[in-house]
Amino acid sequence: MVLQRIIKAEGLSKMNPKGLRKSCGTLLVHLRVHPRIVKTILRHSRIATTMDIYAEALDPDVVEAVGQLDRLLRQPARLQELGAASDLETAA
């Protein structure tokens, strides 16, 4: 599969194509891309399908949580700190 070759060539961990597709759709929704455009990119036959799947991504609490996650992922030192704390909890 072409996708798996690209993932391997780029040194990425194993990824599920369905998961990548869902992540793409969710990110497009959070970027406020019009649902008809998301529908076209994901090749859904009906806009209702797109909205049924991604409507929860428009929930204000979900939008805020994704924003918090985005801010965290932009702080490599904080991620390492959290990883170290997680390792300590696992060892205990």
Summary of the structure (lengths in Angstrom):
residues: 92
radius of gyration: 16.9
end to end distance: 41.6
largest distance: 50.7
contacts: 194
relative contact order: 0.08
helix: 78%
strand: 0%
